[in-house]
Each structure stands twice: as structure tokens, then as C-alpha cells.
Amino acid sequence: MVKEYTMVYLNKGFKLSREKDLEQAQTIINEYVAKGWQLQQVVSPSDVSGVLVGVFYKEH
């Protein structure tokens, strides 16, 4: 079995609240899961941008 991976920005654009960032991240995660992707992890890079990256995979 082969795994296909994709990395997705979960909170694009600048929001004035962390709650809005998390709402957007949750929406994007749910969209990818509905398309058959499985969430492996959420990564928050160690810079000050506050970007969240989701690592998803599908098995073939």
C-alpha cells in the first residue's frame, strides 16, 4: 500500500482573533476529510506568522 501526502495551509490570511483562525482550520480539515484524506498532524511552524499547516494522507 502506498501513501500519498499533501500539506495544506489551514488558516490562510490574517484574522484578528485566534478563534477565527481555529474555525477556518476546522472547516478546511473537515473538507479534506470529506474528500477521503486522513489528518496525520497539525504543524505550527516556529515563526511569528501563526500559520497552521495540516499534513494529510490517503492510502492507495
mmCIF file of the N, C-alpha and C atoms, coordinates in Angstrom:
data_MODEL
# 
_entry.id   MODEL 
# 
loop_
_atom_site.group_PDB 
_atom_site.id 
_atom_site.type_symbol 
_atom_site.label_atom_id 
_atom_site.label_alt_id 
_atom_site.label_comp_id 
_atom_site.label_asym_id 
_atom_site.label_entity_id 
_atom_site.label_seq_id 
_atom_site.pdbx_PDB_ins_code 
_atom_site.Cartn_x 
_atom_site.Cartn_y 
_atom_site.Cartn_z 
_atom_site.occupancy 
_atom_site.B_iso_or_equiv 
_atom_site.pdbx_formal_charge 
_atom_site.auth_seq_id 
_atom_site.auth_comp_id 
_atom_site.auth_asym_id 
_atom_site.auth_atom_id 
_atom_site.pdbx_PDB_model_num 
ATOM 1   N N  . MET A 1 1  ? 0.838   -1.181 0.000  1.00 0.00 ? 1  MET A N  1 
ATOM 2   C CA . MET A 1 1  ? 0.000   0.000  0.000  1.00 0.00 ? 1  MET A CA 1 
ATOM 3   C C  . MET A 1 1  ? 0.889   1.252  0.000  1.00 0.00 ? 1  MET A C  1 
ATOM 4   N N  . VAL A 1 2  ? 0.499   2.222  -0.789 1.00 0.00 ? 2  VAL A N  1 
ATOM 5   C CA . VAL A 1 2  ? 1.260   3.454  -0.922 1.00 0.00 ? 2  VAL A CA 1 
ATOM 6   C C  . VAL A 1 2  ? 0.468   4.604  -0.312 1.00 0.00 ? 2  VAL A C  1 
ATOM 7   N N  . LYS A 1 3  ? 1.164   5.476  0.409  1.00 0.00 ? 3  LYS A N  1 
ATOM 8   C CA . LYS A 1 3  ? 0.513   6.664  0.981  1.00 0.00 ? 3  LYS A CA 1 
ATOM 9   C C  . LYS A 1 3  ? 0.862   7.882  0.143  1.00 0.00 ? 3  LYS A C  1 
ATOM 10  N N  . GLU A 1 4  ? -0.154  8.675  -0.150 1.00 0.00 ? 4  GLU A N  1 
ATOM 11  C CA . GLU A 1 4  ? 0.021   9.957  -0.823 1.00 0.00 ? 4  GLU A CA 1 
ATOM 12  C C  . GLU A 1 4  ? -0.191  11.039 0.232  1.00 0.00 ? 4  GLU A C  1 
ATOM 13  N N  . TYR A 1 5  ? 0.720   11.986 0.291  1.00 0.00 ? 5  TYR A N  1 
ATOM 14  C CA . TYR A 1 5  ? 0.651   13.049 1.301  1.00 0.00 ? 5  TYR A CA 1 
ATOM 15  C C  . TYR A 1 5  ? 0.388   14.397 0.650  1.00 0.00 ? 5  TYR A C  1 
ATOM 16  N N  . THR A 1 6  ? -0.259  15.269 1.397  1.00 0.00 ? 6  THR A N  1 
ATOM 17  C CA . THR A 1 6  ? -0.401  16.660 0.991  1.00 0.00 ? 6  THR A CA 1 
ATOM 18  C C  . THR A 1 6  ? -0.327  17.531 2.239  1.00 0.00 ? 6  THR A C  1 
ATOM 19  N N  . MET A 1 7  ? 0.225   18.717 2.060  1.00 0.00 ? 7  MET A N  1 
ATOM 20  C CA . MET A 1 7  ? 0.298   19.685 3.156  1.00 0.00 ? 7  MET A CA 1 
ATOM 21  C C  . MET A 1 7  ? -0.547  20.881 2.771  1.00 0.00 ? 7  MET A C  1 
ATOM 22  N N  . VAL A 1 8  ? -1.376  21.346 3.707  1.00 0.00 ? 8  VAL A N  1 
ATOM 23  C CA . VAL A 1 8  ? -2.375  22.369 3.411  1.00 0.00 ? 8  VAL A CA 1 
ATOM 24  C C  . VAL A 1 8  ? -2.305  23.472 4.466  1.00 0.00 ? 8  VAL A C  1 
ATOM 25  N N  . TYR A 1 9  ? -2.301  24.731 4.019  1.00 0.00 ? 9  TYR A N  1 
ATOM 26  C CA . TYR A 1 9  ? -2.431  25.844 4.965  1.00 0.00 ? 9  TYR A CA 1 
ATOM 27  C C  . TYR A 1 9  ? -3.837  25.811 5.542  1.00 0.00 ? 9  TYR A C  1 
ATOM 28  N N  . LEU A 1 10 ? -3.958  25.811 6.842  1.00 0.00 ? 10 LEU A N  1 
ATOM 29  C CA . LEU A 1 10 ? -5.254  25.696 7.500  1.00 0.00 ? 10 LEU A CA 1 
ATOM 30  C C  . LEU A 1 10 ? -5.857  27.036 7.895  1.00 0.00 ? 10 LEU A C  1 
ATOM 31  N N  . ASN A 1 11 ? -5.067  28.071 7.924  1.00 0.00 ? 11 ASN A N  1 
ATOM 32  C CA . ASN A 1 11 ? -5.592  29.391 8.285  1.00 0.00 ? 11 ASN A CA 1 
ATOM 33  C C  . ASN A 1 11 ? -4.972  30.449 7.385  1.00 0.00 ? 11 ASN A C  1 
ATOM 34  N N  . LYS A 1 12 ? -5.500  30.520 6.168  1.00 0.00 ? 12 LYS A N  1 
ATOM 35  C CA . LYS A 1 12 ? -4.994  31.493 5.196  1.00 0.00 ? 12 LYS A CA 1 
ATOM 36  C C  . LYS A 1 12 ? -5.467  32.891 5.562  1.00 0.00 ? 12 LYS A C  1 
ATOM 37  N N  . GLY A 1 13 ? -4.622  33.858 5.309  1.00 0.00 ? 13 GLY A N  1 
ATOM 38  C CA . GLY A 1 13 ? -4.989  35.241 5.581  1.00 0.00 ? 13 GLY A CA 1 
ATOM 39  C C  . GLY A 1 13 ? -4.844  35.583 7.053  1.00 0.00 ? 13 GLY A C  1 
ATOM 40  N N  . PHE A 1 14 ? -4.915  36.861 7.333  1.00 0.00 ? 14 PHE A N  1 
ATOM 41  C CA . PHE A 1 14 ? -4.729  37.345 8.695  1.00 0.00 ? 14 PHE A CA 1 
ATOM 42  C C  . PHE A 1 14 ? -6.083  37.584 9.351  1.00 0.00 ? 14 PHE A C  1 
ATOM 43  N N  . LYS A 1 15 ? -6.289  36.979 10.509 1.00 0.00 ? 15 LYS A N  1 
ATOM 44  C CA . LYS A 1 15 ? -7.526  37.172 11.267 1.00 0.00 ? 15 LYS A CA 1 
ATOM 45  C C  . LYS A 1 15 ? -7.190  37.954 12.534 1.00 0.00 ? 15 LYS A C  1 
ATOM 46  N N  . LEU A 1 16 ? -8.162  38.636 13.060 1.00 0.00 ? 16 LEU A N  1 
ATOM 47  C CA . LEU A 1 16 ? -7.923  39.417 14.264 1.00 0.00 ? 16 LEU A CA 1 
ATOM 48  C C  . LEU A 1 16 ? -8.094  38.598 15.535 1.00 0.00 ? 16 LEU A C  1 
ATOM 49  N N  . SER A 1 17 ? -8.552  37.349 15.399 1.00 0.00 ? 17 SER A N  1 
ATOM 50  C CA . SER A 1 17 ? -8.698  36.531 16.600 1.00 0.00 ? 17 SER A CA 1 
ATOM 51  C C  . SER A 1 17 ? -8.247  35.104 16.325 1.00 0.00 ? 17 SER A C  1 
ATOM 52  N N  . ARG A 1 18 ? -7.696  34.494 17.335 1.00 0.00 ? 18 ARG A N  1 
ATOM 53  C CA . ARG A 1 18 ? -7.257  33.103 17.224 1.00 0.00 ? 18 ARG A CA 1 
ATOM 54  C C  . ARG A 1 18 ? -8.461  32.181 17.022 1.00 0.00 ? 18 ARG A C  1 
ATOM 55  N N  . GLU A 1 19 ? -9.608  32.567 17.582 1.00 0.00 ? 19 GLU A N  1 
ATOM 56  C CA . GLU A 1 19 ? -10.825 31.764 17.419 1.00 0.00 ? 19 GLU A CA 1 
ATOM 57  C C  . GLU A 1 19 ? -11.219 31.671 15.951 1.00 0.00 ? 19 GLU A C  1 
ATOM 58  N N  . LYS A 1 20 ? -11.105 32.770 15.212 1.00 0.00 ? 20 LYS A N  1 
ATOM 59  C CA . LYS A 1 20 ? -11.426 32.760 13.780 1.00 0.00 ? 20 LYS A CA 1 
ATOM 60  C C  . LYS A 1 20 ? -10.443 31.867 13.017 1.00 0.00 ? 20 LYS A C  1 
ATOM 61  N N  . ASP A 1 21 ? -9.152  31.912 13.405 1.00 0.00 ? 21 ASP A N  1 
ATOM 62  C CA . ASP A 1 21 ? -8.163  31.027 12.788 1.00 0.00 ? 21 ASP A CA 1 
ATOM 63  C C  . ASP A 1 21 ? -8.535  29.563 13.002 1.00 0.00 ? 21 ASP A C  1 
ATOM 64  N N  . LEU A 1 22 ? -8.927  29.235 14.217 1.00 0.00 ? 22 LEU A N  1 
ATOM 65  C CA . LEU A 1 22 ? -9.273  27.849 14.527 1.00 0.00 ? 22 LEU A CA 1 
ATOM 66  C C  . LEU A 1 22 ? -10.548 27.411 13.812 1.00 0.00 ? 22 LEU A C  1 
ATOM 67  N N  . GLU A 1 23 ? -11.509 28.308 13.689 1.00 0.00 ? 23 GLU A N  1 
ATOM 68  C CA . GLU A 1 23 ? -12.734 27.988 12.946 1.00 0.00 ? 23 GLU A CA 1 
ATOM 69  C C  . GLU A 1 23 ? -12.411 27.681 11.489 1.00 0.00 ? 23 GLU A C  1 
ATOM 70  N N  . GLN A 1 24 ? -11.554 28.508 10.888 1.00 0.00 ? 24 GLN A N  1 
ATOM 71  C CA . GLN A 1 24 ? -11.178 28.284 9.497  1.00 0.00 ? 24 GLN A CA 1 
ATOM 72  C C  . GLN A 1 24 ? -10.405 26.968 9.363  1.00 0.00 ? 24 GLN A C  1 
ATOM 73  N N  . ALA A 1 25 ? -9.499  26.680 10.283 1.00 0.00 ? 25 ALA A N  1 
ATOM 74  C CA . ALA A 1 25 ? -8.735  25.438 10.256 1.00 0.00 ? 25 ALA A CA 1 
ATOM 75  C C  . ALA A 1 25 ? -9.667  24.235 10.345 1.00 0.00 ? 25 ALA A C  1 
ATOM 76  N N  . GLN A 1 26 ? -10.636 24.301 11.231 1.00 0.00 ? 26 GLN A N  1 
ATOM 77  C CA . GLN A 1 26 ? -11.586 23.200 11.400 1.00 0.00 ? 26 GLN A CA 1 
ATOM 78  C C  . GLN A 1 26 ? -12.380 22.975 10.110 1.00 0.00 ? 26 GLN A C  1 
ATOM 79  N N  . THR A 1 27 ? -12.807 24.029 9.472  1.00 0.00 ? 27 THR A N  1 
ATOM 80  C CA . THR A 1 27 ? -13.565 23.916 8.222  1.00 0.00 ? 27 THR A CA 1 
ATOM 81  C C  . THR A 1 27 ? -12.728 23.236 7.140  1.00 0.00 ? 27 THR A C  1 
ATOM 82  N N  . ILE A 1 28 ? -11.486 23.657 6.996  1.00 0.00 ? 28 ILE A N  1 
ATOM 83  C CA . ILE A 1 28 ? -10.614 23.084 5.970  1.00 0.00 ? 28 ILE A CA 1 
ATOM 84  C C  . ILE A 1 28 ? -10.315 21.621 6.276  1.00 0.00 ? 28 ILE A C  1 
ATOM 85  N N  . ILE A 1 29 ? -10.059 21.290 7.535  1.00 0.00 ? 29 ILE A N  1 
ATOM 86  C CA . ILE A 1 29 ? -9.822  19.890 7.912  1.00 0.00 ? 29 ILE A CA 1 
ATOM 87  C C  . ILE A 1 29 ? -11.033 19.044 7.540  1.00 0.00 ? 29 ILE A C  1 
ATOM 88  N N  . ASN A 1 30 ? -12.228 19.506 7.873  1.00 0.00 ? 30 ASN A N  1 
ATOM 89  C CA . ASN A 1 30 ? -13.445 18.752 7.562  1.00 0.00 ? 30 ASN A CA 1 
ATOM 90  C C  . ASN A 1 30 ? -13.635 18.577 6.059  1.00 0.00 ? 30 ASN A C  1 
ATOM 91  N N  . GLU A 1 31 ? -13.278 19.590 5.264  1.00 0.00 ? 31 GLU A N  1 
ATOM 92  C CA . GLU A 1 31 ? -13.389 19.483 3.807  1.00 0.00 ? 31 GLU A CA 1 
ATOM 93  C C  . GLU A 1 31 ? -12.463 18.393 3.272  1.00 0.00 ? 31 GLU A C  1 
ATOM 94  N N  . TYR A 1 32 ? -11.233 18.353 3.746  1.00 0.00 ? 32 TYR A N  1 
ATOM 95  C CA . TYR A 1 32 ? -10.283 17.348 3.267  1.00 0.00 ? 32 TYR A CA 1 
ATOM 96  C C  . TYR A 1 32 ? -10.675 15.942 3.723  1.00 0.00 ? 32 TYR A C  1 
ATOM 97  N N  . VAL A 1 33 ? -11.159 15.809 4.945  1.00 0.00 ? 33 VAL A N  1 
ATOM 98  C CA . VAL A 1 33 ? -11.598 14.502 5.442  1.00 0.00 ? 33 VAL A CA 1 
ATOM 99  C C  . VAL A 1 33 ? -12.781 14.000 4.608  1.00 0.00 ? 33 VAL A C  1 
ATOM 100 N N  . ALA A 1 34 ? -13.689 14.899 4.251  1.00 0.00 ? 34 ALA A N  1 
ATOM 101 C CA . ALA A 1 34 ? -14.841 14.525 3.423  1.00 0.00 ? 34 ALA A CA 1 
ATOM 102 C C  . ALA A 1 34 ? -14.407 14.045 2.038  1.00 0.00 ? 34 ALA A C  1 
ATOM 103 N N  . LYS A 1 35 ? -13.244 14.493 1.574  1.00 0.00 ? 35 LYS A N  1 
ATOM 104 C CA . LYS A 1 35 ? -12.719 14.070 0.271  1.00 0.00 ? 35 LYS A CA 1 
ATOM 105 C C  . LYS A 1 35 ? -11.887 12.798 0.372  1.00 0.00 ? 35 LYS A C  1 
ATOM 106 N N  . GLY A 1 36 ? -11.837 12.188 1.555  1.00 0.00 ? 36 GLY A N  1 
ATOM 107 C CA . GLY A 1 36 ? -11.121 10.927 1.708  1.00 0.00 ? 36 GLY A CA 1 
ATOM 108 C C  . GLY A 1 36 ? -9.716  11.025 2.272  1.00 0.00 ? 36 GLY A C  1 
ATOM 109 N N  . TRP A 1 37 ? -9.265  12.221 2.614  1.00 0.00 ? 37 TRP A N  1 
ATOM 110 C CA . TRP A 1 37 ? -7.952  12.398 3.218  1.00 0.00 ? 37 TRP A CA 1 
ATOM 111 C C  . TRP A 1 37 ? -8.048  12.126 4.713  1.00 0.00 ? 37 TRP A C  1 
ATOM 112 N N  . GLN A 1 38 ? -6.945  11.661 5.294  1.00 0.00 ? 38 GLN A N  1 
ATOM 113 C CA . GLN A 1 38 ? -6.873  11.461 6.738  1.00 0.00 ? 38 GLN A CA 1 
ATOM 114 C C  . GLN A 1 38 ? -5.860  12.447 7.304  1.00 0.00 ? 38 GLN A C  1 
ATOM 115 N N  . LEU A 1 39 ? -6.238  13.115 8.382  1.00 0.00 ? 39 LEU A N  1 
ATOM 116 C CA . LEU A 1 39 ? -5.343  14.074 9.016  1.00 0.00 ? 39 LEU A CA 1 
ATOM 117 C C  . LEU A 1 39 ? -4.301  13.325 9.827  1.00 0.00 ? 39 LEU A C  1 
ATOM 118 N N  . GLN A 1 40 ? -3.043  13.562 9.524  1.00 0.00 ? 40 GLN A N  1 
ATOM 119 C CA . GLN A 1 40 ? -1.964  12.943 10.291 1.00 0.00 ? 40 GLN A CA 1 
ATOM 120 C C  . GLN A 1 40 ? -1.541  13.842 11.443 1.00 0.00 ? 40 GLN A C  1 
ATOM 121 N N  . GLN A 1 41 ? -1.370  15.136 11.151 1.00 0.00 ? 41 GLN A N  1 
ATOM 122 C CA . GLN A 1 41 ? -0.985  16.060 12.217 1.00 0.00 ? 41 GLN A CA 1 
ATOM 123 C C  . GLN A 1 41 ? -1.170  17.499 11.777 1.00 0.00 ? 41 GLN A C  1 
ATOM 124 N N  . VAL A 1 42 ? -1.203  18.387 12.755 1.00 0.00 ? 42 VAL A N  1 
ATOM 125 C CA . VAL A 1 42 ? -1.235  19.827 12.513 1.00 0.00 ? 42 VAL A CA 1 
ATOM 126 C C  . VAL A 1 42 ? 0.093   20.373 13.008 1.00 0.00 ? 42 VAL A C  1 
ATOM 127 N N  . VAL A 1 43 ? 0.744   21.156 12.149 1.00 0.00 ? 43 VAL A N  1 
ATOM 128 C CA . VAL A 1 43 ? 2.061   21.704 12.462 1.00 0.00 ? 43 VAL A CA 1 
ATOM 129 C C  . VAL A 1 43 ? 1.946   23.218 12.553 1.00 0.00 ? 43 VAL A C  1 
ATOM 130 N N  . SER A 1 44 ? 2.524   23.779 13.584 1.00 0.00 ? 44 SER A N  1 
ATOM 131 C CA . SER A 1 44 ? 2.615   25.224 13.718 1.00 0.00 ? 44 SER A CA 1 
ATOM 132 C C  . SER A 1 44 ? 4.094   25.593 13.605 1.00 0.00 ? 44 SER A C  1 
ATOM 133 N N  . PRO A 1 45 ? 4.511   26.100 12.439 1.00 0.00 ? 45 PRO A N  1 
ATOM 134 C CA . PRO A 1 45 ? 5.926   26.445 12.261 1.00 0.00 ? 45 PRO A CA 1 
ATOM 135 C C  . PRO A 1 45 ? 6.411   27.409 13.344 1.00 0.00 ? 45 PRO A C  1 
ATOM 136 N N  . SER A 1 46 ? 7.700   27.385 13.583 1.00 0.00 ? 46 SER A N  1 
ATOM 137 C CA . SER A 1 46 ? 8.260   28.159 14.694 1.00 0.00 ? 46 SER A CA 1 
ATOM 138 C C  . SER A 1 46 ? 8.599   29.592 14.303 1.00 0.00 ? 46 SER A C  1 
ATOM 139 N N  . ASP A 1 47 ? 7.732   30.191 13.501 1.00 0.00 ? 47 ASP A N  1 
ATOM 140 C CA . ASP A 1 47 ? 7.939   31.608 13.207 1.00 0.00 ? 47 ASP A CA 1 
ATOM 141 C C  . ASP A 1 47 ? 6.766   32.400 13.784 1.00 0.00 ? 47 ASP A C  1 
ATOM 142 N N  . VAL A 1 48 ? 6.775   33.690 13.598 1.00 0.00 ? 48 VAL A N  1 
ATOM 143 C CA . VAL A 1 48 ? 5.743   34.527 14.213 1.00 0.00 ? 48 VAL A CA 1 
ATOM 144 C C  . VAL A 1 48 ? 4.500   34.705 13.347 1.00 0.00 ? 48 VAL A C  1 
ATOM 145 N N  . SER A 1 49 ? 4.428   33.986 12.223 1.00 0.00 ? 49 SER A N  1 
ATOM 146 C CA . SER A 1 49 ? 3.302   34.181 11.305 1.00 0.00 ? 49 SER A CA 1 
ATOM 147 C C  . SER A 1 49 ? 2.000   33.589 11.836 1.00 0.00 ? 49 SER A C  1 
ATOM 148 N N  . GLY A 1 50 ? 2.078   32.595 12.707 1.00 0.00 ? 50 GLY A N  1 
ATOM 149 C CA . GLY A 1 50 ? 0.872   31.985 13.247 1.00 0.00 ? 50 GLY A CA 1 
ATOM 150 C C  . GLY A 1 50 ? 0.188   31.031 12.294 1.00 0.00 ? 50 GLY A C  1 
ATOM 151 N N  . VAL A 1 51 ? 0.864   30.653 11.228 1.00 0.00 ? 51 VAL A N  1 
ATOM 152 C CA . VAL A 1 51 ? 0.293   29.761 10.228 1.00 0.00 ? 51 VAL A CA 1 
ATOM 153 C C  . VAL A 1 51 ? 0.183   28.344 10.785 1.00 0.00 ? 51 VAL A C  1 
ATOM 154 N N  . LEU A 1 52 ? -0.930  27.680 10.473 1.00 0.00 ? 52 LEU A N  1 
ATOM 155 C CA . LEU A 1 52 ? -1.106  26.273 10.809 1.00 0.00 ? 52 LEU A CA 1 
ATOM 156 C C  . LEU A 1 52 ? -1.078  25.475 9.509  1.00 0.00 ? 52 LEU A C  1 
ATOM 157 N N  . VAL A 1 53 ? -0.354  24.362 9.508  1.00 0.00 ? 53 VAL A N  1 
ATOM 158 C CA . VAL A 1 53 ? -0.256  23.504 8.326  1.00 0.00 ? 53 VAL A CA 1 
ATOM 159 C C  . VAL A 1 53 ? -0.800  22.126 8.717  1.00 0.00 ? 53 VAL A C  1 
ATOM 160 N N  . GLY A 1 54 ? -1.693  21.597 7.893  1.00 0.00 ? 54 GLY A N  1 
ATOM 161 C CA . GLY A 1 54 ? -2.214  20.263 8.112  1.00 0.00 ? 54 GLY A CA 1 
ATOM 162 C C  . GLY A 1 54 ? -1.513  19.282 7.211  1.00 0.00 ? 54 GLY A C  1 
ATOM 163 N N  . VAL A 1 55 ? -1.098  18.143 7.765  1.00 0.00 ? 55 VAL A N  1 
ATOM 164 C CA . VAL A 1 55 ? -0.488  17.080 6.974  1.00 0.00 ? 55 VAL A CA 1 
ATOM 165 C C  . VAL A 1 55 ? -1.541  15.986 6.839  1.00 0.00 ? 55 VAL A C  1 
ATOM 166 N N  . PHE A 1 56 ? -1.955  15.733 5.597  1.00 0.00 ? 56 PHE A N  1 
ATOM 167 C CA . PHE A 1 56 ? -2.995  14.753 5.298  1.00 0.00 ? 56 PHE A CA 1 
ATOM 168 C C  . PHE A 1 56 ? -2.413  13.641 4.445  1.00 0.00 ? 56 PHE A C  1 
ATOM 169 N N  . TYR A 1 57 ? -3.046  12.466 4.487  1.00 0.00 ? 57 TYR A N  1 
ATOM 170 C CA . TYR A 1 57 ? -2.622  11.378 3.611  1.00 0.00 ? 57 TYR A CA 1 
ATOM 171 C C  . TYR A 1 57 ? -3.813  10.553 3.174  1.00 0.00 ? 57 TYR A C  1 
ATOM 172 N N  . LYS A 1 58 ? -3.597  9.854  2.035  1.00 0.00 ? 58 LYS A N  1 
ATOM 173 C CA . LYS A 1 58 ? -4.547  8.860  1.505  1.00 0.00 ? 58 LYS A CA 1 
ATOM 174 C C  . LYS A 1 58 ? -3.746  7.607  1.237  1.00 0.00 ? 58 LYS A C  1 
ATOM 175 N N  . GLU A 1 59 ? -4.352  6.461  1.468  1.00 0.00 ? 59 GLU A N  1 
ATOM 176 C CA . GLU A 1 59 ? -3.698  5.200  1.141  1.00 0.00 ? 59 GLU A CA 1 
ATOM 177 C C  . GLU A 1 59 ? -4.258  4.685  -0.176 1.00 0.00 ? 59 GLU A C  1 
ATOM 178 N N  . HIS A 1 60 ? -3.352  4.199  -1.033 1.00 0.00 ? 60 HIS A N  1 
ATOM 179 C CA . HIS A 1 60 ? -3.756  3.652  -2.337 1.00 0.00 ? 60 HIS A CA 1 
ATOM 180 C C  . HIS A 1 60 ? -3.363  2.199  -2.407 1.00 0.00 ? 60 HIS A C  1 
# 
